[in-house]
């Protein structure tokens, strides 16, 4: 067993990534449309902040193609993924492709946001805050609407790949 310890005032970025590869996280896809077409991104940083009022947060890399859309959108949809959604998670984590093309199945909510048809659950949010955080942005949203479509094992991200319980 190799133990790597950093005692500097700032942990090396590579070591930081290695440490967090050991942390299992739920997988979500965030979609939005700021008037330039549907955009989306896979995130593993989703967190519940408050039940009353219902608030959530996630982070997005400032260089992600979806950041411009989330920066300009008033609303978004956060999709919680189940065990059968690893392909969708990979699709929305891949740059330079049409994430909303086949085989992705989606529609628009009556309020206009893109929503994925087969997510385990979804939450429509009003984006209340965007905070720069290093090379990323922390987004805080107030949940306005929610839907459940599936009950089953969650999709998890751990050690660089998707897994199920």
C-alpha positions in Angstrom: 0.0 0.0 0.0 1.4 3.4 -1.0 0.4 6.4 1.0 0.9 9.8 -0.5 0.8 12.7 1.9 0.9 16.4 1.0 1.6 18.9 3.8 2.1 21.9 1.6 -0.2 25.0 2.0 -1.9 23.8 -1.2 -2.5 20.3 -2.3 -1.3 19.4 -5.8 -4.2 19.2 -8.3 -3.3 15.7 -9.4 -3.4 14.4 -5.8 -6.6 16.2 -5.2 -8.2 14.4 -8.2 -6.8 11.1 -6.9 -8.3 11.6 -3.5 -11.7 12.4 -4.9 -11.7 9.4 -7.2 -12.1 7.4 -4.0 -15.4 9.3 -3.2 -18.5 7.8 -4.8 -21.0 10.4 -6.0 -24.4 10.3 -7.5 -24.7 11.2 -11.2 -27.0 13.9 -12.6 -27.5 15.6 -16.0 -28.3 19.3 -16.0 -30.1 20.7 -19.0 -31.1 24.3 -20.0 -32.0 26.5 -22.9 -30.9 30.1 -22.8 -32.4 30.8 -26.2 -29.7 29.2 -28.3 -31.0 25.6 -28.2 -30.9 22.8 -25.7 -27.6 22.3 -23.8 -26.7 19.8 -21.1 -23.9 18.5 -19.0 -23.2 15.5 -16.6 -22.4 16.5 -13.0 -21.4 14.6 -10.0 -21.4 17.5 -7.6 -25.1 17.7 -7.0 -26.1 18.5 -3.4 -29.3 19.3 -1.5 -28.8 22.5 0.4 -32.2 23.2 2.0 -35.6 21.6 2.2 -37.4 24.8 3.1 -37.0 26.5 0.7 -36.0 23.7 -1.5 -32.5 24.6 -2.7 -29.8 22.5 -4.5 -26.3 23.2 -5.8 -23.9 21.8 -8.4 -20.7 22.9 -9.9 -19.7 23.2 -13.5 -16.3 23.7 -15.0 -15.9 27.2 -16.5 -14.6 25.6 -19.8 -17.6 23.3 -20.2 -19.6 24.0 -23.3 -22.8 24.0 -21.3 -21.5 26.8 -18.9 -22.4 29.6 -21.3 -26.0 28.3 -21.4 -26.2 27.9 -17.6 -24.6 31.3 -17.1 -27.4 32.9 -19.2 -30.4 30.7 -18.4 -32.9 31.7 -15.8 -34.0 28.1 -15.3 -32.6 24.5 -15.7 -33.6 20.9 -15.1 -31.6 18.6 -13.0 -32.0 14.9 -13.8 -31.1 12.2 -11.3 -29.9 9.1 -13.1 -30.6 5.5 -12.3 -28.6 2.3 -12.9 -29.6 2.1 -16.5 -28.5 5.6 -17.5 -24.7 5.2 -17.8 -24.8 5.8 -21.6 -26.7 9.0 -21.1 -24.2 10.1 -18.5 -21.3 9.4 -20.9 -23.1 11.2 -23.7 -23.7 14.4 -21.7 -20.1 14.2 -20.4 -18.7 14.1 -24.0 -17.7 17.4 -25.7 -18.2 18.2 -29.3 -21.3 16.0 -30.0 -25.0 16.6 -30.3 -26.0 15.4 -26.9 -29.7 15.8 -27.8 -29.5 13.7 -31.0 -30.6 10.1 -31.2 -30.7 8.0 -29.1 -31.4 10.7 -26.4 -35.1 11.0 -25.9 -36.3 14.3 -24.6 -39.1 16.9 -24.8 -39.7 20.4 -23.5 -41.6 21.2 -20.3 -44.5 23.6 -20.8 -42.1 26.2 -19.4 -39.6 25.5 -22.2 -36.8 23.7 -20.5 -35.4 20.5 -22.1 -36.3 17.4 -20.0 -34.9 13.9 -20.5 -37.7 11.3 -20.9 -36.3 8.4 -18.9 -34.4 10.0 -16.0 -35.2 8.4 -12.6 -36.3 11.8 -11.3 -36.0 15.5 -12.3 -36.2 18.9 -10.7 -36.9 22.1 -12.5 -35.0 24.9 -10.9 -34.8 28.7 -11.0 -31.2 29.6 -10.9 -30.7 32.0 -8.0 -26.9 32.3 -7.7 -23.8 31.6 -9.7 -20.5 31.9 -7.8 -17.0 31.6 -9.4 -15.1 28.9 -7.5 -11.5 28.3 -8.8 -11.9 27.0 -12.4 -15.5 26.2 -11.9 -18.8 27.9 -11.0 -21.1 26.9 -8.1 -24.7 27.1 -9.2 -27.5 27.4 -6.6 -31.1 26.7 -7.7 -34.5 26.9 -6.1 -36.7 23.9 -7.0 -40.0 24.9 -8.6 -41.2 21.5 -9.9 -40.2 17.9 -9.6 -41.1 14.6 -11.2 -40.4 10.9 -10.3 -40.3 8.4 -13.1 -38.4 5.4 -11.8 -37.6 3.7 -8.6 -34.4 1.6 -8.5 -30.7 1.6 -7.9 -28.9 4.9 -8.5 -26.0 5.5 -10.9 -22.8 6.3 -9.1 -19.5 7.7 -10.3 -16.4 6.2 -8.6 -12.7 5.8 -9.5 -13.3 7.3 -13.0 -16.2 5.1 -14.1 -20.0 4.6 -13.6 -21.3 2.0 -11.2 -24.5 0.8 -9.6 -25.3 -0.5 -6.2 
